[in-house]
Amino acid sequence: MSWAPTPIVGKYKNALDLRKEIKIGATFRGLENMIGETGSATRTFTQEIKCISNATGATETQQFNIIVNMSKSSSSALALKPPSYIPVGCLIEGEETKVIAKFEKSNASTFFHPLTGTWKKGDDISWVESRPAYAIRTSSNSEHNFDAGSQPVLQSLMPVGDGSSLELVLKPPTAQGFLDGTRDVAWKVCITPGDAFDYFPELCTETFPVRKNRAACDIATTPPPTSDSAMLGSPSGLQVALFVSWFLVYRSWVM
């Protein structure tokens, strides 16, 4: 679950009993780093209820608004600054690898909210704590997108150290798990960090290759040179390029 930058977020839990009544529960959370200098924020949340008559098929829709006002807490702690991406490297099919997302403390003397949220595959997705977001698998002929509940790569997520880093355990599935059977694939895994106080944008790994074994990984992590770089990287190629440039200039001057 993720949101656009906003100072207040909400979630609903509705209970329907046709013999009695509809109960609507709502929970709201203010995000400290989005409230701003004014120290408070007000937002209106709209909930819609639609009823359809079994007898006539007639539809009736009702809306109601919830106005929420929140103020900043008395805590002086700030939000950590996330990295631009999470480095991974080449991974091997079916093997678990731990990678670390290191967040930055902009001022060593300032208190910061530690990251929260311990999740493992099969758990429910938390609300305002660190949680999986989605994953993308790409191959030479296809691209597949997986939401937080269906993604197969991220196995667990938890804060480590003093709470300024997140540990991700990644385990790419084997090629047999997909219809195309392609081995040379790449994955990108995204999470939503959380500290239960602040807003964080989604944070993703680099797009990393997945191979059958370490030998194939060593090849995958060393991209072949392009024709241009190969020409400029060799002395003979550079001499040819310079000769052609000099010949064109000389011919233009003579003409």
Beta strands, then each sheet from edge to edge (+ up, - down):
strand 1: 8-16
strand 2: 22-30
strand 3: 40-52
strand 4: 59-71
strand 5: 91-92
strand 6: 97-102
strand 7: 119-120
strand 8: 129-138
strand 9: 143-147
strand 10: 154-160
strand 11: 165-170
strand 12: 185-195
strand 13: 203-204
strand 14: 208-211
sheet 1: 1+ 2-
sheet 2: 3+ 4-
sheet 3: 5+ 14+ 12- 8+ 9-
sheet 4: 5+ 14+ 12- 13+
sheet 5: 6+ 11- 10+ 7-
end
